[in-house]
Every structure is written in structure tokens, then in C-alpha cells.
Amino acid sequence: MLALVALCVNLGQWQWDKAARKAAAQALLEARTHEPPLGLPASLVADAESFRYRRVAVRGQYRVAGQILLDNQTLGARVGYRVLTPFVIAGGAVEVMVDRGWIPADADRARLPDVAVPPAPTILVGTAMLPSDKHFALGADAAPPGGNARWQFLDLPRYAREARATLQPLVVRLDPEQPGGFLRVWPRPDERIERHRAYAFQWFGFAASAMGIWAWFGFRRSA
């Protein structure tokens, strides 16, 4: 009984902590949304965490080759891709990946959409995001970076190796009002937070029930 109670309490605490982390991430995003954009340097940033959720401005030009279509991205009930395009920062050779938004997938999944890349130098504004290191693939990648390539998840170190690029350790999500993008309905950091809290209460309830049942039968035996 003690082992069961300890397990249920630990699982409940795990779900509660996940909800707390999501709530803190959402609060940080909302607080930094109202801050003026920071300039993203042409040299590699030493502390990527300090840029999390910060609005950034960066001057340079999209690189035509090496665009990634991130597969299995849903919007509502539709399946599509997120368009990730390398952007060469002016003043050096460092690049940053720019998430330009969502596009629908073709009916023929074997054929990749032809997604144009803006050719002119520009200044873009977006939100700095740190990509997840938890990867789950539903299929094989279509091609290495060189043209439009379909990837199952974004692996920045892998991309840097295969594209032979010096890459900032973050991704810029293009602001909705910025040109050159697609549908930009970004997921919230606190998505499904209520589900985590509900799971936590369930596990805590299981622990309380186990203790109640044990106390009841212990009382019955001693009576």
C-alpha cells in the first residue's frame, strides 16, 4: 500500500510540475511579447536561453537553397507543413532559421509543394524560440538540405552539419504582420495545461483512495 501511494503521489506531482512549467512559460512569453525587439547579432549568441520568447529584429537575406518543410503539422483538421527558411544575417556568415508559418499539404503526399523564397534583403521581426530536443518521427526525411526538403523534426545541429552552415541555436517565428510568411497560428506554451492538472488530481485521488481502503480494512480487522 505504501509503495502504491508513493507511486501515485509521484505521478501526480510529475503532472502538476508539468502544468506549472507550462504556466511559467506562457507567463514569460506574454511578458516578453510587449518588450521592444532586440537586435539579433551576426555572431553566434553565447546564451540561447536568454533569448527565449524574446522579440528580435534581424537584418539580412533569405537563402534560397536549404529550405525545410516540417512534416505532420496540423492546423484545425488539416495536415500540412511548417516552412523553415535559412536567413543569412547581414554583417557575417551566421544564419538563423526562420519559421515562416504553415501551408497545407498536397493531396499527393509524395510531391512537395513549391514554396517561394523572398529574394530581396530585408529586416524581419519575430519571436526567438528554442527548438525541442524531444524528437519523434512518423516517417523518413525526403532529402538533405539543398532545395525544399521534408523533415520530420527540426534538428539544428544536424542541419548545420549537412548544410555546412554556421547556425544560431534558435529559431525565429515570423511575426504575423511581417511579409513573406504564411499562416501563423502559433501553439501556446500552456496548451493542454488543464489536462495535466486533471491527471495530477486523478493520481492524488488514487493515493487517497488507497490509503482510505487500507484504513477501512485495517479498522474492520481490529474491530
C-alpha positions as a printed NumPy array, in Angstrom:
array([[  0.   ,   0.   ,   0.   ],
       [  2.81 ,   2.4  ,   0.893],
       [  4.554,   1.684,  -2.411],
       [  1.319,   2.258,  -4.322],
       [  0.627,   5.538,  -2.508],
       [  4.182,   6.75 ,  -3.125],
       [  3.906,   5.889,  -6.834],
       [  0.579,   7.709,  -7.228],
       [  1.824,  10.789,  -5.38 ],
       [  4.981,  10.925,  -7.519],
       [  2.983,  10.612, -10.735],
       [  0.599,  13.299,  -9.553],
       [  3.468,  15.622,  -8.671],
       [  5.057,  14.97 , -12.066],
       [  1.87 ,  16.076, -13.857],
       [  1.469,  19.071, -11.543],
       [  5.056,  20.172, -12.208],
       [  4.482,  19.901, -15.984],
       [  1.465,  22.177, -15.653],
       [  3.486,  24.637, -13.567],
       [  6.296,  24.717, -16.147],
       [  3.816,  25.377, -18.94 ],
       [  2.142,  28.165, -16.966],
       [  5.532,  29.777, -16.279],
       [  6.491,  29.539, -19.96 ],
       [  3.221,  31.172, -21.016],
       [  3.689,  33.977, -18.49 ],
       [  7.238,  34.599, -19.762],
       [  6.054,  34.677, -23.384],
       [  3.287,  37.147, -22.591],
       [  5.628,  39.388, -20.609],
       [  8.262,  39.474, -23.359],
       [  5.716,  39.995, -26.142],
       [  5.389,  43.639, -25.086],
       [  9.128,  44.335, -24.974],
       [ 10.83 ,  46.129, -27.893],
       [ 12.693,  43.808, -30.294],
       [ 16.329,  43.012, -29.618],
       [ 18.826,  43.039, -32.442],
       [ 19.994,  39.514, -33.268],
       [ 23.77 ,  39.717, -33.727],
       [ 25.725,  38.472, -36.724],
       [ 27.835,  36.384, -34.343],
       [ 26.68 ,  33.287, -32.507],
       [ 24.812,  34.048, -29.299],
       [ 26.534,  32.609, -26.249],
       [ 23.39 ,  32.11 , -24.171],
       [ 20.432,  30.979, -26.261],
       [ 18.237,  30.635, -23.163],
       [ 18.409,  34.397, -22.596],
       [ 16.661,  34.876, -25.965],
       [ 13.755,  32.509, -25.251],
       [ 10.445,  34.154, -26.225],
       [ 12.118,  37.499, -26.852],
       [ 11.088,  39.503, -29.884],
       [ 14.094,  40.004, -32.14 ],
       [ 14.86 ,  42.058, -35.22 ],
       [ 17.383,  40.806, -37.747],
       [ 18.692,  42.288, -40.981],
       [ 19.843,  40.127, -43.857],
       [ 18.54 ,  37.935, -46.653],
       [ 16.86 ,  34.564, -47.003],
       [ 18.998,  31.832, -48.54 ],
       [ 17.175,  30.199, -51.444],
       [ 18.745,  26.755, -51.011],
       [ 18.208,  24.698, -47.888],
       [ 14.569,  25.374, -47.054],
       [ 12.859,  22.751, -44.854],
       [  9.223,  21.743, -44.85 ],
       [  8.493,  20.38 , -41.391],
       [  6.081,  17.482, -41.85 ],
       [  2.931,  16.385, -39.972],
       [  1.948,  19.861, -38.799],
       [ -1.792,  20.195, -38.28 ],
       [ -3.962,  23.3  , -38.311],
       [ -7.5  ,  22.516, -37.305],
       [ -8.298,  19.253, -39.086],
       [ -5.86 ,  19.83 , -41.949],
       [ -2.371,  18.371, -42.322],
       [  0.431,  20.464, -43.69 ],
       [  3.949,  21.752, -43.254],
       [  5.734,  24.492, -41.354],
       [  8.081,  26.381, -43.67 ],
       [ 11.563,  26.883, -42.197],
       [ 13.893,  29.016, -44.282],
       [ 17.551,  29.847, -43.549],
       [ 18.262,  33.558, -43.211],
       [ 21.8  ,  34.934, -43.622],
       [ 22.357,  37.696, -41.068],
       [ 23.951,  40.823, -42.536],
       [ 27.499,  41.517, -41.429],
       [ 28.747,  37.918, -41.326],
       [ 28.206,  34.328, -42.369],
       [ 25.966,  33.317, -39.463],
       [ 22.455,  32.154, -40.323],
       [ 19.241,  31.721, -38.376],
       [ 16.288,  29.511, -39.229],
       [ 13.046,  31.455, -39.724],
       [  9.697,  29.76 , -39.212],
       [  7.534,  31.435, -41.854],
       [  4.317,  29.67 , -40.894],
       [  2.011,  26.861, -42.022],
       [  0.991,  25.703, -45.503],
       [ -1.384,  22.851, -46.424],
       [ -0.018,  19.596, -47.817],
       [ -0.843,  18.484, -51.362],
       [ -3.239,  15.595, -51.868],
       [ -0.259,  13.708, -53.308],
       [  1.986,  13.408, -50.263],
       [  4.853,  12.191, -52.438],
       [  5.054,  15.617, -54.045],
       [  6.413,  18.547, -52.073],
       [  4.862,  21.996, -52.504],
       [  6.946,  24.548, -54.362],
       [  7.442,  27.307, -51.787],
       [  8.977,  30.552, -52.976],
       [ 11.726,  32.276, -51.002],
       [ 11.746,  36.106, -50.869],
       [ 14.867,  37.19 , -52.801],
       [ 15.471,  40.74 , -51.556],
       [ 17.39 ,  41.808, -48.437],
       [ 15.064,  42.72 , -45.612],
       [ 14.67 ,  43.371, -41.901],
       [ 12.4  ,  40.852, -40.243],
       [ 10.871,  40.777, -36.776],
       [  9.806,  37.679, -34.892],
       [  9.953,  35.744, -31.663],
       [ 13.   ,  33.696, -30.708],
       [ 12.162,  30.094, -29.884],
       [ 14.395,  27.287, -28.654],
       [ 13.585,  24.088, -30.575],
       [ 12.705,  21.   , -28.59 ],
       [ 15.285,  18.254, -28.163],
       [ 12.497,  15.635, -27.927],
       [ 12.091,  14.188, -31.384],
       [  9.503,  11.756, -32.727],
       [  9.484,  10.754, -36.393],
       [  6.488,   9.361, -38.275],
       [  8.469,   8.712, -41.447],
       [ 11.734,   9.229, -43.283],
       [ 13.098,  12.578, -44.409],
       [ 12.674,  13.32 , -48.1  ],
       [ 16.079,  14.851, -48.817],
       [ 19.079,  16.572, -47.248],
       [ 19.011,  20.4  , -47.264],
       [ 19.722,  21.733, -50.723],
       [ 16.273,  22.561, -52.086],
       [ 12.913,  22.152, -50.444],
       [ 13.316,  19.164, -48.118],
       [ 10.755,  17.367, -45.962],
       [ 11.958,  16.707, -42.429],
       [ 10.082,  15.024, -39.606],
       [ 11.537,  17.314, -36.944],
       [ 13.999,  20.168, -36.774],
       [ 17.465,  19.188, -35.611],
       [ 19.582,  22.344, -35.773],
       [ 22.987,  20.663, -35.204],
       [ 22.212,  18.132, -37.922],
       [ 21.1  ,  20.868, -40.298],
       [ 24.264,  22.867, -39.63 ],
       [ 26.394,  19.792, -40.411],
       [ 24.595,  18.829, -43.609],
       [ 24.212,  22.376, -44.926],
       [ 27.731,  23.338, -43.786],
       [ 26.267,  26.421, -42.157],
       [ 27.02 ,  28.388, -39.016],
       [ 23.623,  28.474, -37.365],
       [ 22.213,  30.392, -34.421],
       [ 20.937,  27.959, -31.718],
       [ 17.385,  29.282, -32.   ],
       [ 14.519,  29.71 , -34.448],
       [ 12.752,  32.975, -35.242],
       [  8.978,  32.71 , -35.585],
       [  7.996,  35.388, -38.043],
       [  5.514,  37.952, -36.657],
       [  2.027,  37.697, -38.219],
       [  2.205,  41.188, -39.751],
       [  5.586,  40.534, -41.406],
       [  5.588,  39.902, -45.197],
       [  6.962,  36.742, -46.759],
       [  5.157,  34.348, -44.433],
       [  2.194,  32.017, -44.412],
       [ -0.482,  31.115, -41.858],
       [  0.958,  31.916, -38.449],
       [ -1.216,  30.487, -35.68 ],
       [  1.444,  29.555, -33.169],
       [  0.79 ,  26.972, -30.417],
       [  0.693,  28.327, -26.874],
       [  3.255,  27.073, -24.324],
       [  0.395,  26.294, -21.928],
       [ -1.587,  24.103, -24.336],
       [ -3.34 ,  21.197, -22.557],
       [ -2.353,  22.571, -19.148],
       [ -5.75 ,  21.686, -17.691],
       [ -5.254,  18.093, -18.783],
       [ -2.033,  17.874, -16.769],
       [ -3.798,  19.289, -13.714],
       [ -6.681,  16.84 , -14.142],
       [ -4.225,  13.94 , -14.344],
       [ -2.49 ,  15.216, -11.211],
       [ -5.752,  15.273,  -9.253],
       [ -6.544,  11.767, -10.505],
       [ -3.236,  10.406,  -9.221],
       [ -3.609,  12.211,  -5.9  ],
       [ -7.14 ,  10.783,  -5.693],
       [ -5.833,   7.276,  -6.305],
       [ -3.34 ,   7.752,  -3.466],
       [ -6.061,   8.983,  -1.095],
       [ -8.364,   6.11 ,  -2.104],
       [ -5.638,   3.538,  -1.489],
       [ -4.996,   4.937,   1.983],
       [ -8.73 ,   5.043,   2.722],
       [ -9.252,   1.442,   1.637],
       [ -6.254,   0.31 ,   3.689],
       [ -7.529,   2.183,   6.77 ],
       [-11.025,   0.743,   6.333],
       [ -9.899,  -2.856,   6.149],
       [ -7.445,  -2.291,   8.995],
       [-10.297,  -0.983,  11.13 ],
       [-12.515,  -3.933,  10.166],
       [ -9.826,  -6.432,  11.18 ],
       [ -9.223,  -4.735,  14.527],
       [-12.944,  -4.409,  15.354]])
